[in-house]
Amino acid sequence: MPKPHELTQVVKLLKTLAKGPKNTLAIYRALRNETGFKNHHAFYRQLKLCIKHNLIQLAETNKKWGFPTKIYCLTEKGKEFLHLFNEKIWFN
């Protein structure tokens, strides 16, 4: 179960991907100035959490040379999750 501050980070990550599929580095660059994403360890923790809970998925992998570039996109579950937060539905 994620902690409340991690939930905020997950929402920020999902909002970044709501604009369209992005590779890992592009997602990190978009979030690195946000609170909670100051280092890559925190970023990868949230990325893995989103994958584990099927909020995002690997859309494609490009490998020209060296390390493969992984491109992620939102799943339907991720879109629904993000929609709940955009509608400001909060449970006490």
TACORFEN-V387046 format. One record per residue. N is the residue number from 1. RES is the residue in one letter. PSI is psi in radians with two decimals (999 if undefined). OMEGA is omega as a letter, one per 20 degrees, with the letter a starting at -180 (* if undefined). D_CENTER is the distance of its C-alpha to the mean C-alpha in Angstrom with 1 decimal. Layout:
[[N & RES & PSI & OMEGA & D_CENTER] [N & RES & PSI & OMEGA & D_CENTER]]
This chain:
[[1 & M & 2.16 & r & 16.3] [2 & P & 2.65 & r & 13.8] [3 & K & 2.80 & a & 15.6] [4 & P & -0.72 & a & 15.6] [5 & H & -0.50 & r & 14.2] [6 & E & -0.59 & r & 11.2] [7 & L & -0.70 & r & 10.8] [8 & T & -0.72 & r & 10.9] [9 & Q & -0.69 & r & 8.1] [10 & V & -0.76 & r & 5.8] [11 & V & -0.74 & r & 7.4] [12 & K & -0.72 & r & 7.1] [13 & L & -0.75 & r & 3.4] [14 & L & -0.67 & r & 4.5] [15 & K & -0.60 & r & 7.6] [16 & T & -0.72 & r & 7.0] [17 & L & -0.28 & r & 6.5] [18 & A & -0.39 & r & 9.3] [19 & K & -0.20 & r & 11.6] [20 & G & 2.83 & r & 11.6] [21 & P & 2.49 & a & 10.5] [22 & K & 2.71 & r & 9.9] [23 & N & 2.92 & a & 10.7] [24 & T & -0.79 & a & 9.3] [25 & L & -0.69 & r & 11.7] [26 & A & -0.67 & r & 11.1] [27 & I & -0.82 & a & 7.5] [28 & Y & -0.75 & r & 9.1] [29 & R & -0.62 & r & 12.1] [30 & A & -0.48 & a & 10.7] [31 & L & -0.21 & a & 9.5] [32 & R & -0.35 & r & 12.3] [33 & N & -0.05 & r & 14.8] [34 & E & 2.69 & r & 12.9] [35 & T & 2.31 & r & 14.3] [36 & G & -0.16 & a & 12.8] [37 & F & 0.55 & a & 11.3] [38 & K & -0.41 & r & 14.9] [39 & N & 2.83 & a & 14.8] [40 & H & -0.37 & r & 12.8] [41 & H & -0.78 & r & 13.5] [42 & A & -0.69 & r & 11.4] [43 & F & -0.87 & a & 8.4] [44 & Y & -0.52 & r & 9.1] [45 & R & -0.78 & a & 9.9] [46 & Q & -0.65 & r & 6.6] [47 & L & -0.81 & r & 5.2] [48 & K & -0.66 & r & 8.5] [49 & L & -0.75 & r & 8.5] [50 & C & -0.69 & r & 6.0] [51 & I & -0.79 & a & 8.3] [52 & K & -0.69 & a & 11.2] [53 & H & 0.25 & r & 11.1] [54 & N & 0.64 & r & 10.7] [55 & L & -0.51 & r & 7.9] [56 & I & 2.83 & r & 6.7] [57 & Q & 2.79 & r & 9.5] [58 & L & 2.05 & a & 11.2] [59 & A & -0.73 & r & 13.1] [60 & E & 2.85 & r & 15.5] [61 & T & 2.17 & r & 16.7] [62 & N & 2.30 & r & 19.0] [63 & K & 1.81 & r & 21.6] [64 & K & -0.85 & r & 24.3] [65 & W & 2.72 & r & 25.2] [66 & G & -2.44 & a & 23.9] [67 & F & 2.50 & r & 20.4] [68 & P & 2.59 & r & 18.6] [69 & T & 2.09 & a & 15.8] [70 & K & 2.27 & r & 12.9] [71 & I & 2.22 & a & 11.3] [72 & Y & 2.67 & r & 8.4] [73 & C & 2.87 & r & 8.6] [74 & L & 2.55 & r & 8.2] [75 & T & 3.03 & r & 10.9] [76 & E & -0.68 & r & 13.6] [77 & K & -0.68 & r & 12.6] [78 & G & -0.68 & r & 9.2] [79 & K & -0.72 & r & 11.4] [80 & E & -0.74 & r & 13.9] [81 & F & -0.80 & r & 11.8] [82 & L & -0.64 & r & 10.8] [83 & H & -0.68 & r & 14.5] [84 & L & -0.71 & a & 15.7] [85 & F & -0.52 & r & 14.3] [86 & N & -0.51 & r & 15.6] [87 & E & -0.05 & r & 18.9] [88 & K & 0.77 & r & 19.0] [89 & I & 2.01 & a & 19.9] [90 & W & 2.46 & r & 20.3] [91 & F & 2.43 & r & 22.2] [92 & N & 999 & * & 24.6]]
